């Protein structure tokens, strides 16, 4: 079963090949979502400071009935934090909010603050300060691994050339019809594990007839096909769900997509409109989107 399989990160830490994404799961519902997922067999959970549900996720980790060292937890340093002191404080704030003595993986959520995302400034100096704080926390045993999210080649190079520890992961949007092949290859070439958030395309690929026809050939759902697609690309998918039936289905991906069908999936036309998720990746007080 895929939930029992792991990748080995560049520092030797093992990470389960599928994680449960918790974006948009409310804080008071997050603990139950974690507990339900643990019962199904999930051992990897992905949250973020910006999601506003670290407290609930931490509670679920603590009281799910499985030993802490059998679970893998990722959280993310808020995208707006680009100074050493602020990052140090924010890491400790996450530990307090989660009420855990360590975090398995902590990553910088974005190279730019969300209101400046992909607008030209790479915030190289600020990211190095945030990275230094993560390195310190790693050395102190507060974190087991550190990484990044939404980092492009230039952002990765900044860390690789100036940091002391290479990122263990780079997490970015990847799904059928939106697959950044060059970034995946570059990330992997540097010994960094690529992770795929929103592997079901914010739900929009459910509307694609071409993908549905391929899924039907394998007698699987579109989400199952989409998650398997990411796995066969060597990615670590992070499907989000608070519904146990969907969690279970998302993990039933022990089948193989043929080379011909992988090629067809790689060629699916990009999604033009993500609907309610079109503001990606802006976060605000009243609307959050990963």
C-alpha positions in Angstrom: 0.0 0.0 0.0 1.4 3.4 -1.0 0.8 4.8 2.5 3.5 2.5 3.7 6.1 3.6 1.2 8.6 6.4 1.7 11.1 8.6 0.0 14.5 9.3 1.6 15.4 13.0 1.8 18.9 14.3 1.2 19.6 14.3 5.0 18.6 10.6 5.4 15.1 11.3 6.9 12.3 9.2 5.5 9.1 10.8 4.4 5.9 9.0 3.4 5.2 9.2 -0.3 1.7 10.7 0.1 0.7 13.4 2.6 -2.7 14.7 3.7 -3.0 18.4 2.7 -5.0 20.5 5.2 -5.4 23.7 3.3 -8.9 25.2 4.0 -9.7 22.7 6.8 -10.9 24.8 9.6 -8.9 24.7 12.9 -11.8 23.2 14.9 -12.2 20.4 12.3 -8.5 19.7 11.7 -7.9 17.4 14.6 -10.7 15.0 13.5 -9.4 15.1 10.0 -6.0 14.0 11.2 -7.5 11.3 13.4 -9.6 10.0 10.5 -6.6 9.9 8.2 -4.5 8.1 10.7 -7.1 5.4 11.1 -7.0 4.9 7.3 -3.3 4.6 7.3 -1.9 8.1 6.6 1.3 9.0 8.4 2.2 12.3 6.7 0.3 15.6 7.3 0.9 19.0 5.7 -0.2 22.3 7.3 1.1 25.9 7.3 1.1 29.0 9.6 -1.0 30.7 6.9 -3.7 28.0 7.0 -4.7 29.0 10.6 -5.1 25.3 11.6 -1.8 24.4 13.2 -3.5 24.1 16.6 -6.0 21.6 15.4 -3.5 19.6 13.3 -1.2 19.4 16.3 -4.0 18.2 18.5 -4.8 15.5 16.0 -1.2 14.4 15.9 -1.0 14.2 19.7 -4.2 12.3 20.4 -4.5 10.1 17.3 -3.3 7.0 19.1 -0.2 6.5 17.0 3.3 7.2 18.4 4.7 10.6 17.4 7.8 9.0 15.8 5.6 7.1 13.4 4.1 10.4 12.1 5.5 13.0 9.8 4.4 16.6 10.1 5.2 19.5 7.7 4.4 23.1 8.4 5.4 26.3 6.5 6.9 29.6 7.6 4.6 32.4 6.6 5.5 33.9 3.2 5.8 37.4 4.6 8.5 36.5 7.1 11.8 37.6 5.6 14.0 38.5 8.6 16.1 36.4 10.9 14.5 37.5 14.2 11.0 37.2 12.8 11.7 33.8 11.4 13.2 32.6 14.7 10.1 33.8 16.6 7.7 32.3 14.1 9.3 28.8 14.2 8.9 28.8 18.0 5.4 30.1 17.6 4.5 27.1 15.4 6.0 24.7 18.0 3.8 26.3 20.7 0.7 26.4 18.6 1.1 22.8 17.5 2.1 21.9 21.1 4.8 19.5 19.8 8.4 19.2 20.8 9.6 19.0 17.2 8.4 19.5 13.6 9.5 16.9 11.0 9.7 19.4 8.1 9.4 23.1 8.0 9.6 25.0 4.8 9.5 28.6 3.5 6.0 29.0 2.0 7.0 31.3 -0.8 10.0 33.2 -2.0 7.9 36.3 -2.1 5.2 37.6 0.3 1.9 36.8 -1.3 1.0 40.3 -2.4 4.3 40.4 -4.3 4.2 36.9 -5.6 6.0 36.5 -9.0 6.2 40.3 -9.4 10.0 40.5 -10.1 11.6 40.7 -6.6 13.1 37.4 -5.4 13.7 38.6 -1.9 17.1 36.8 -1.9 18.4 38.5 1.3 15.2 38.0 3.2 15.0 34.3 2.2 18.6 33.7 3.3 17.7 35.2 6.7 14.6 33.0 7.0 16.8 30.0 5.9 19.3 30.8 8.6 16.6 30.6 11.2 15.5 27.3 9.8 19.1 26.0 9.8 19.5 27.0 13.5 16.2 25.3 14.4 17.4 22.2 12.5 20.7 22.2 14.4 18.8 22.7 17.7 16.7 19.6 17.1 13.4 21.6 16.8 13.1 20.4 13.1 14.2 17.2 11.4 14.4 18.6 7.9 14.0 22.0 6.2 12.8 23.0 2.7 11.0 25.5 0.5 7.8 25.9 -1.4 7.0 27.7 -4.7 10.8 28.3 -5.3 11.9 28.8 -8.9 15.4 28.0 -10.1 16.9 31.4 -9.1 15.3 31.0 -5.6 16.8 27.5 -5.2 20.2 28.7 -6.4 20.2 31.5 -3.8 19.8 28.9 -1.0 22.1 26.3 -2.5 24.9 28.8 -3.1 24.7 30.8 0.1 23.1 28.5 2.7 24.9 25.8 4.8 22.2 23.1 4.4 20.5 22.3 1.0 16.7 22.2 1.0 15.2 18.8 1.5 12.1 19.5 -0.5 10.6 22.0 -2.9 6.8 22.0 -2.9 4.9 23.5 -5.8 1.7 23.4 -7.7 1.7 20.3 -10.0 -1.2 18.4 -11.6 -2.2 17.0 -14.9 -2.4 20.0 -17.3 0.0 22.1 -15.2 3.2 20.2 -14.8 6.4 22.3 -14.5 8.7 19.7 -16.0 11.9 21.9 -16.1 11.5 22.8 -12.4 10.8 19.2 -11.4 14.0 18.1 -13.2 16.1 20.9 -11.8 14.8 20.3 -8.3 15.6 16.6 -8.5 19.1 17.3 -10.1 20.0 19.1 -6.9 19.0 16.2 -4.7 15.9 18.0 -3.6 12.6 16.0 -3.3 9.8 17.7 -5.4 6.4 17.7 -3.7 3.1 18.4 -5.5 0.4 20.4 -3.8 -3.1 20.6 -5.3 -2.5 17.4 -7.4 -6.1 17.4 -8.3 -5.9 20.9 -9.7 -8.2 22.6 -7.2 -10.8 20.2 -8.4 -10.9 21.7 -11.9 -9.5 18.6 -13.7 -12.6 16.7 -12.6 -14.3 18.5 -15.5 -11.8 17.3 -18.1 -13.3 14.6 -20.4 -9.9 13.6 -21.7 -8.6 12.8 -18.3 -11.8 11.1 -17.4 -11.5 8.7 -20.4 -8.0 7.7 -19.4 -9.1 7.1 -15.8 -12.0 4.9 -17.0 -9.5 2.6 -18.7 -7.9 1.8 -15.4 -11.3 1.7 -13.5 -10.2 4.5 -11.2 -11.4 8.0 -10.4 -9.9 11.2 -11.9 -8.3 12.0 -8.5 -6.8 8.6 -8.2 -5.3 8.9 -11.7 -4.0 12.4 -10.9 -2.3 11.3 -7.7 -0.8 8.3 -9.5 0.5 10.6 -12.3 2.4 12.6 -9.7 3.8 9.5 -8.1 5.1 8.2 -11.4 6.8 11.5 -12.0 8.7 10.9 -8.7 6.7 13.6 -6.9 5.2 13.5 -3.4 1.5 14.4 -3.8 -0.4 16.2 -1.0 -4.1 15.7 -1.8 -6.4 17.7 0.6 -9.6 16.2 2.1 -11.5 16.3 5.3 -13.7 13.4 4.2 -12.7 9.9 5.2 -14.1 8.3 2.0 -12.1 10.7 -0.1 -9.0 10.2 2.0 -9.3 6.4 1.5 -9.9 6.7 -2.2 -7.0 9.0 -2.7 -4.7 6.4 -1.2 -5.9 3.6 -3.4 -3.4 4.2 -6.2 -1.5 1.0 -6.4 -1.8 0.7 -10.2 0.5 1.6 -13.1 -0.2 4.2 -15.8 1.2 3.1 -19.1 3.9 5.1 -20.8 1.5 6.0 -23.6 -1.1 7.3 -21.2 1.5 9.2 -19.2 2.5 10.9 -22.4 -1.1 11.8 -23.1 -1.6 13.1 -19.6 1.6 15.2 -19.9 0.1 16.8 -23.0 -3.3 17.8 -21.6 -4.1 21.5 -22.3 -3.5 23.8 -19.3 -6.5 25.0 -17.2 -7.3 28.6 -18.0 -9.5 29.4 -15.0 -9.3 27.9 -11.5 -12.6 29.4 -10.5 -12.7 30.1 -6.8 -9.0 29.3 -6.6 -8.1 31.9 -9.3 -6.5 34.2 -6.7 -3.8 31.6 -6.0 -1.6 31.9 -4.1 -2.7 35.1 -2.3 -3.6 34.9 1.4 -5.6 37.4 3.2 -7.6 37.5 6.5 -10.9 36.6 4.8 -9.7 34.4 1.9 -6.9 31.9 1.8 -5.7 30.0 -1.3 -2.7 27.7 -1.6 
